[in-house]
Amino acid sequence: PWLQHSRWYPVMMAFVQWCVLLLSVAAAISVNADMTVDCNPDSVMVVWTEHKPHVDMSLFRLGSCYPTRVTAREVVFNVDFNECNFKKLVTASTLMYFSELLFISSPDSHVLPHSHLVVCEYERPKDYYPEIYEPVFSTYDTENLIFNMQLMNDFFSGPAKSTSFTLGSIIPIMASVRQASHQPLLLLLEECEASSTPDQRPGSSFHTIINNKGCLVDSKESRSKFEPRQKSSELRLSLQAFKFASGEEVFLHCTLVAWEPSGLDHTKKACHYVKDQGWESLDTPYSSLCDCCESTCKSRRTRSLTSAKHGIAHKVMLGPLQITDF
């Protein structure tokens, strides 16, 4: 009864109506699919199992988050409630977190876009007190982004114990951007080259790894590739050790780009070459974003890269490391 006289009553009623609508849509679509939601105290696991054939499972998103794991018929999200655009709703007796599972589709897909409500509901903690006000943040607080790039161990579970690699072995590299008070951004590697000097001096020798706005050109002649994403704010690169500056120190000079997840185009992408298949996009495998990797990748957009509304670029240097013949 107290809620009916509260200023939150219209919001609650609108939310309930929205839930009913989305659940109705989900019931209609889920004839050919199953969704399970496993709620934990601070996180949730969402599993979507698709029964229709030829559905690109990589096109599912949970709010702003990319899948944690993708197979031919299943997509899994394992995320915290402070990610993926989860919203919190508190009533007199319950604490609720909710977001949307989205299928964004593609122009050549036969499956229409659809969305499904993901809700985790708990008993309201007795010691919970709502905030008096909610701080107002800018949509993209790019001034506070913290970029990082480091050598990792073989399982990407921690830093590498050595900076020396034998020719032909795999060099695990992880780039990341730490985000604070803004919407989640997608991390991309725009350019990357190896040099024998810590600064890119004119006339110094270099080996191109990534160019053309996100094309991993080194993958055409090696086993180098982008690994599946675990978070939109991270990018994992398995780089095959190349013959360059033998016996000398090697430095990697790269340009990282933090960009809005919905803003992918020919100049905002992560592409690697797959043998017998051609160029493939890490984030949208069956799209045409990588078609330009053999020519020149140009954007049809007019937005500036450094616009605080859409993202920012940052140059990093990784090294020194050594590549030996044995």
N, C-alpha and C positions, 0 to 999 in steps of 0.2 A: 504493500500500500504506500509506503513512504516514497517508493521509486516513482509512482505515478505523479507525484507532486514535485519531483525533482526536475532540474533543467536537463538531466541526462535521459529522461524518459523518451523523448523523440528520437534520440540517437540509438537507444536500445531497441526501440521498435523498428527503426530502419535497418539495424543490423540483423534482427531476427528475420525480417522480410527478405533481406539479401541472402541469408543462410538458406531459407526455404527455397528461393529461386535457384540458387546454385546447386543445392542438393537434388532438386528436381531435374536439372540439366544433367548432373552426374549420374542419376539413376537411369536416365534415358540413354546415356552414352556407354555406361559401364557394362552393358550387355556383352560387349566384346572385350572387356578388360576387368581387372581386379585391382583395387587399391587397398593397401594396409598401412595403418598409421600407428607407430609404436612410440608412445609419449614417455619421456624420461623427465626427471626433475628440471633440467636446464636445456634439454635438447630433444630432438625428435628424429625418428627414422621413417621415411616415407618410401614405400615400394609400389611401383606401378607395373603390373604385368599385363602386357598387350596380347590379345588373341588374334587380332587382325594381321594379315601378312603385309609385308613391305611397308611398315611404319618406321620412319627414322626416329629411333628412340632418343637420339642426341638432341632433338628439338624440344624436349621437355625442360621446363624451368620451374623451380620452386621459388616464387617471388622473383628475386633478382639472381638467384643462385643457379649455377650449372650443376649437372648431376655429379654425385660422388663416384658412381659406377654405372656403366652402360653395357648391356648385352644386346643380342638380337631381339629379344622379346621382353626385356626387363630394364627398368631404370630405378636407381636407388639414390636417395638423398639422405645423408646423415649430417645434420647441422644443428647449431645452437640457435636459441630463440633470439639472440641479438643479431642474427644474420637473416638474409632472405626476405626482408621486408615484413617480418612478423610483427603484428600489432598486439598490444595487451589491452584486455578489457577486464575491469574489476567491478563486481557487484557486491551486495551485502554478504554473499556466501560463497562466491566462486571467483577464481582467477583463471582467465582464459587467454590463450595465445592462438592467433589465427593468421593464415596466409593463404595464397592460392597456388595450386599446381596448374601450370599452364602448358599447353601444347601450342607452340608459336607457328607451326606449319612453315611451308616454303612455297614460292610461286608455282613450283612444279609438283607439289604434293597433292595426292588425291584425298587426303584426310584434312577436314576443316579444322580451324583453330577451336580449342575448347578449354574450359577451366573448371577446376574442382576445388572446393573449400577444404582446407586442412586445419583441423581444430584440435587443440589439446586443452582439456578443462580439468582444473584441480580445485580442491577445497581451499577457500581463502585462508591463508595463514592468520592465526590469531594476532600476531604481532605486526601485521602488514598495515602500513599507513600510506595513503596515496600522496604523491607530491602536490605541494600547494600550487605549483606552476610548472609548465614544461618549458625548458630552455628552447630558444629559437636559434637554429643553426642554418648556415648557408647550405644550399643543395650540394655543392661541391666545394669543400674547404681545401682547395688544392695547395694552399700555402703550408699546410700541416702534414702533407704526405711524406712518408719516410720510405725511400727506396732501398733495396738491398739485393745483392747478388753474391752468391758464394758457392764454393766447391762442396759437394756432398758425398756421402758414402754410397755404396752400391744400391742401397735400399731407400735412399732419400730420407732416411730417418734421423740423420745428424750430420754435422760437418765432416768433411774428409780428413783422414788422419795424415795424408801425405799430399804434397803438391807435385809429385813426380808420377808421370804416366808413361807406359811403354807404347810404342807405335802400334796403332790398331786397336788398343783397348778403349773402353768407354769412359769418358769424363762426365760424371753426373754434375749438372749445374742447376741451381734453383734461384730464380729471381722472384722477388716479392715486393709488395707495397703495403705498408701498414696504414690503415685507414682509421680516421677518428670520427669526426662529426659530420659526415656526409654520406650520401647514398653509396652503395658498393660500386667499385670500378673494376673493369676488366683489364688485367695486365697483359701487355703484348711486348714483344721484342721487335723493334722496327729495323734496326741495323746492328751488325756485329762483325768485327774483324779482328784477326790476331796480328800483333806487331811484336817486334823484338825490343821495343822501347816503351817505357811507361807513358810517354806522350806521343801523339801521332805527328811525328815530324815530317815535313815535306821530303820526299825522296826515300824514305825508309821503306823497307820491304814489308809486305803484309799479305795475309791470307784471308779472303772473304768467306765468312760463315753465313751471314744473313744479309740480304739486301732487298731492294725493290719493295720496301715497305712491308716486311714480314715474311719474305720467302727464304726458307732455309736451303740455300743453294748447295751447301755442303752435302745435303742428303742425296743429291743426284749421283754422287760418286762414292758414297760411304754408307755406313749404317747409322748415321746421325738422324735423330728424329725428335719431335716433341712428344712428351709422355702425356697420357690423359690427365686432365685437370682434377685436382682435389679441391681447390678453391678458386674462385674467379680472380682473387688477388694474388695468385701464385702462378708461375709458369716453370715447368720442369723440362730441361733439355738434356738429352743423352747425346753427347758429342763424341764422335769417334776421333781418337788422337791422330793427328795428321802429321806428315813429314814437313816440318817447317822450322827454320832456325835451329838446326840440330846442335845440341850441346849448349845452346843459349837460353836465357830466360825468355818466356813468352808471356805477353800481356793481352788480355781480351778487352777491346774497347766497344762498348755496346750502348745503344739508345733504347731505354725502356719507355713505354707509353702506357699511362693509366687512362682508360677511356670508358665511356658509358657502355654497358653491355649491349644495348640495343643499337649502337652506332657502328656496327661492323660494315665495312665496305672494302673496295679493292686496296685502299691504303691503310686499313685498320684490320689486320688479320694475322693469323699464325698458320703458315702453310709449310708442309714438308712433302718430299717426293717419295712415293710408294712404288717399289719395283713392280712392273707389269700393270700398274694402275694409273700412274701419273700423279699430278699434284693433288693434295688433299688438305682441306681445312681442318684444323684441330677442333674448332668449335661448331662448325656446320659442315660435316663431312661431304654431303652431297650437293653443296652449293657451287656456284661458279666464281666464288671470290678469288680462287687461285689461278684462274685461266690466264691472268696477265703475267704470271711469273716467268714466262718465256719471252716477254716483251717489256713493256713499261706499265707499271701500275699507277693509274691516276684516279683521283676521286671525282665523283660527280657532285659532291657536296661543296658548298662554298664556305663552310664553317672553318674557323681558324683552329689549328691544332692546340694553340696555347690558350684558347678560350676557357676561362674558369668554369663555364657552364657545362663543358663536355669532356675535358681532360687536360693532361699535361704531359710533356716529355721530359726525360731526365737522363743525362749521360752518366755511365758508370765505367769504372776500370776494374778488371779482375786479374789478379796476378801478384807476384810472378809465379809461373808454373813451368815445369820442364817436361819435354817429350823426348824420351830416349829410345834407342834402337833395340834395347834389351832390358 
